[in-house]
Protein backbone atom coordinates (compact mmCIF):
# COMPACT_ATOMS: atom_id res chain seq x y z
CA UNK A 1 0.00 0.00 0.00
CA UNK A 2 1.27 3.44 -0.83
CA UNK A 3 0.97 6.52 1.38
CA UNK A 4 -1.82 8.13 -0.67
CA UNK A 5 -3.98 4.99 -0.52
CA UNK A 6 -3.22 4.74 3.20
CA UNK A 7 -4.31 8.35 3.73
CA UNK A 8 -7.49 7.89 1.63
CA UNK A 9 -8.40 4.82 3.69
CA UNK A 10 -7.76 6.69 6.94
CA UNK A 11 -9.89 9.62 5.78
CA UNK A 12 -12.82 7.31 5.08
CA UNK A 13 -12.34 5.60 8.43
CA UNK A 14 -12.20 8.88 10.35
CA UNK A 15 -14.83 10.84 8.41
CA UNK A 16 -17.41 10.64 11.20
CA UNK A 17 -14.82 11.26 13.93
CA UNK A 18 -13.31 14.47 12.60
CA UNK A 19 -14.86 17.91 12.80
CA UNK A 20 -16.17 18.99 9.37
CA UNK A 21 -13.55 21.73 9.00
CA UNK A 22 -10.71 19.38 9.90
CA UNK A 23 -12.01 16.77 7.48
CA UNK A 24 -12.26 19.34 4.65
CA UNK A 25 -8.74 20.59 5.37
CA UNK A 26 -7.33 17.07 5.29
CA UNK A 27 -9.17 16.18 2.06
CA UNK A 28 -7.88 19.39 0.46
CA UNK A 29 -4.33 18.51 1.43
CA UNK A 30 -4.78 14.95 0.19
CA UNK A 31 -6.04 16.24 -3.16
CA UNK A 32 -3.03 18.56 -3.46
CA UNK A 33 -0.74 15.63 -2.73
CA UNK A 34 -2.54 13.50 -5.33
CA UNK A 35 -2.04 16.28 -7.88
CA UNK A 36 1.66 16.20 -7.05
CA UNK A 37 1.98 12.42 -7.23
CA UNK A 38 -0.63 9.78 -8.01
CA UNK A 39 1.25 7.13 -6.05
CA UNK A 40 3.79 7.71 -3.32
CA UNK A 41 5.31 4.67 -1.67
CA UNK A 42 6.49 5.02 1.90
CA UNK A 43 10.10 4.33 0.98
CA UNK A 44 9.95 7.29 -1.44
CA UNK A 45 9.14 9.73 1.36
CA UNK A 46 12.50 11.25 2.15
CA UNK A 47 13.61 14.62 3.42
CA UNK A 48 14.48 15.62 -0.15
CA UNK A 49 11.06 14.52 -1.38
CA UNK A 50 9.39 16.57 1.36
CA UNK A 51 11.44 19.61 0.35
CA UNK A 52 10.32 19.09 -3.26
CA UNK A 53 6.72 18.84 -2.08
CA UNK A 54 7.07 22.09 -0.14
CA UNK A 55 8.47 23.75 -3.29
CA UNK A 56 5.56 22.39 -5.32
CA UNK A 57 3.04 23.90 -2.92
CA UNK A 58 4.82 27.22 -2.82
CA UNK A 59 5.77 27.62 -6.49
CA UNK A 60 3.23 25.63 -8.51
CA UNK A 61 0.14 26.04 -6.35
CA UNK A 62 1.13 29.47 -5.01
CA UNK A 63 0.21 28.29 -1.50
CA UNK A 64 1.84 29.29 1.69
CA UNK A 65 3.87 26.45 3.09
CA UNK A 66 1.67 23.66 4.37
CA UNK A 67 3.93 22.94 7.33
CA UNK A 68 1.47 21.13 9.57
CA UNK A 69 0.31 18.76 6.84
CA UNK A 70 3.83 18.13 5.61
CA UNK A 71 4.78 17.33 9.20
CA UNK A 72 2.15 14.58 9.12
CA UNK A 73 3.83 13.06 6.07
CA UNK A 74 7.22 13.42 7.72
CA UNK A 75 5.94 11.67 10.86
CA UNK A 76 4.92 8.71 8.69
CA UNK A 77 8.35 8.82 7.10
CA UNK A 78 9.97 8.66 10.54
CA UNK A 79 7.51 6.25 12.21
CA UNK A 80 7.34 2.58 11.19
CA UNK A 81 3.82 2.35 12.64
CA UNK A 82 2.45 4.22 9.63
CA UNK A 83 3.43 1.29 7.45
CA UNK A 84 0.69 -0.86 8.96
N, C-alpha and C positions, 0 to 999 in steps of 0.2 A: 504494500500500500504506500502511496506517495503522500506527501504532506498535505497537498490540496484536497485529496480524497478524504484524508483523515479529518481535516478541518471541516469539510462539508458534512461529514458524518456527525461530528461533534455538534455542529450548528443545528442539525435536525434533532439530535438528542436533547439539546439544551433549549430549544425554542420556547417551550412553556416555562422554563425556569428563569430565563433572563428577562430583564425589563425591556419593554419594546424599543426604547432608544438604544440600549446596549446591543440588542439583537441587530437593529438596523445598522449600527456602526460596524459591527463585526462582519455583517454580510457585505457592506460596502468595501471594507478592507479586503475581504476574500475575493470579491469581484475584481478589485484592482490587481491583486496578486495573480488571479487567473488571466488577466489581460497581459500581465508580464510574462507568465509562463503557464502553459496548459498543464504541465506535469512537473512536479518538483520533488525528487526523491530526497529522503532525509540525508543521505550521504552527500548530496549536492549542496546542502545548506552549510556554507562556510562563512567565515568573517568577510572574505572578499565578495561572496555572493550577496551578503546582506548590505555591503557598501554599494554594490551595483544596484540593488533594489532601492536603496535610499536615493541614489542618483536618478533612477527611473521616476520615482515619485516626484522628485524636485524638478527635474528638467523636462521630462516628457509630459507628465500630468499637471505640472505647474502647481503641485501641492506643497504645503509646508511639510516638513519632515514628519513622518508618521512614527515617531519614536516609540510610543507605547505599544503599537501593534507590531512593530519590528522587534521590539523586546520579546514579545510572545514567541515569534519565530525563533529568535536567538535562544530562548529558554529551551525550546524543543531541540535545538541544535546541541545544546549543552547537557540535556537531561535524557538519559536512555529511556526513561519511563514513557516518553512521548512516542516511542517506537511501538508500543503495544496498544 
